[in-house]
Amino acid sequence: MTEDQEKAYEVEYKEWHDEFTCKCCGVNTYDIDEYYMVKKVIWKLVAGVVNGMLCIGCFESSIGRKLTPNDFTSCPLNEGFSHMQSERLLDRLGDMAYRLL
């Protein structure tokens, strides 16, 4: 890989990585393993206020309650097969991955 290619890769990676920044507190949700999908009806509670990623804490602050397994969509992202998940996210998901198999 040439030096120019390395620089281009670093710029592209930073742009991709920055997309995971929590729009409220600024923590990177990728770095803390808190990226997930909630049901549309739950997302609409914050969609008018936030456009982008939210960590679990900021999402819960925005809706005024703790997330429950029923708030999450049925998708591989939430089942954790492709990435690590934080303890906080695992707590909110409960046994969801096992129920979806």
C-alpha positions as CSV (number, residue, x, y, z in Angstrom):
1,M,0.0,0.0,0.0
2,T,1.4,3.4,-0.9
3,E,1.6,6.3,1.5
4,D,-1.3,8.1,-0.4
5,Q,-3.4,4.9,-0.2
6,E,-2.7,4.7,3.6
7,K,-3.7,8.3,4.1
8,A,-6.9,7.8,2.1
9,Y,-7.7,4.7,4.1
10,E,-7.1,6.6,7.4
11,V,-9.5,9.4,6.3
12,E,-12.1,6.9,5.2
13,Y,-11.8,5.0,8.4
14,K,-12.1,8.1,10.5
15,E,-15.3,9.2,8.6
16,W,-16.8,5.8,9.1
17,H,-15.8,5.6,12.7
18,D,-17.2,9.1,13.4
19,E,-20.6,8.0,12.3
20,F,-20.8,6.0,15.5
21,T,-20.5,9.0,17.8
22,C,-23.3,9.5,20.2
23,K,-25.1,12.6,19.2
24,C,-25.8,13.6,22.8
25,C,-22.7,12.8,24.9
26,G,-20.0,12.4,22.2
27,V,-18.9,8.8,23.2
28,N,-18.2,6.6,20.2
29,T,-20.8,3.8,20.4
30,Y,-18.6,1.5,18.3
31,D,-15.7,1.8,20.8
32,I,-18.0,0.9,23.7
33,D,-19.9,-1.8,21.8
34,E,-23.3,-0.1,21.9
35,Y,-24.7,-0.1,18.5
36,Y,-28.2,-1.6,18.1
37,M,-31.5,-1.2,16.5
38,V,-34.8,-0.4,18.2
39,K,-38.3,-0.7,16.8
40,K,-39.5,2.3,14.7
41,V,-42.1,3.2,17.3
42,I,-39.4,3.6,19.9
43,W,-37.0,5.4,17.6
44,K,-39.8,7.9,16.8
45,L,-39.7,9.0,20.4
46,V,-36.3,10.6,19.8
47,A,-36.1,10.9,16.0
48,G,-37.4,14.5,16.0
49,V,-34.6,15.4,18.4
50,V,-31.7,13.3,17.3
51,N,-30.5,12.1,13.9
52,G,-27.8,9.5,14.3
53,M,-26.4,7.2,16.9
54,L,-27.1,7.3,20.7
55,C,-25.4,5.3,23.4
56,I,-27.8,3.4,25.6
57,G,-27.6,5.9,28.5
58,C,-28.5,8.9,26.2
59,F,-31.3,7.0,24.5
60,E,-32.8,6.1,27.8
61,S,-32.5,9.6,29.1
62,S,-34.2,10.8,26.0
63,I,-37.2,8.5,26.4
64,G,-37.3,8.7,30.2
65,R,-37.0,5.0,30.9
66,K,-34.8,2.0,30.7
67,L,-34.9,0.0,27.4
68,T,-36.4,-3.5,27.5
69,P,-36.0,-6.5,25.2
70,N,-39.3,-5.7,23.6
71,D,-37.9,-2.3,22.4
72,F,-35.4,-3.9,20.1
73,T,-35.9,-5.1,16.5
74,S,-35.4,-8.7,15.5
75,C,-32.2,-8.5,13.6
76,P,-28.7,-10.0,13.6
77,L,-27.2,-6.7,14.9
78,N,-29.1,-7.1,18.1
79,E,-28.3,-10.8,18.3
80,G,-24.6,-10.0,18.6
81,F,-23.4,-12.6,16.1
82,S,-21.2,-10.1,14.3
83,H,-19.8,-8.0,17.1
84,M,-19.2,-7.6,20.8
85,Q,-21.9,-6.0,22.9
86,S,-21.4,-3.9,26.1
87,E,-22.7,-5.2,29.4
88,R,-25.2,-2.4,29.5
89,L,-26.6,-3.4,26.0
90,L,-26.6,-7.1,27.0
91,D,-28.6,-6.2,30.1
92,R,-31.2,-4.4,28.0
93,L,-31.4,-7.1,25.4
94,G,-32.0,-9.8,28.0
95,D,-32.3,-13.2,26.4
96,M,-33.4,-11.7,23.1
97,A,-30.8,-13.5,21.0
98,Y,-32.0,-16.8,22.4
99,R,-35.6,-16.0,21.7
100,L,-34.9,-15.1,18.1
101,L,-33.1,-18.3,17.1
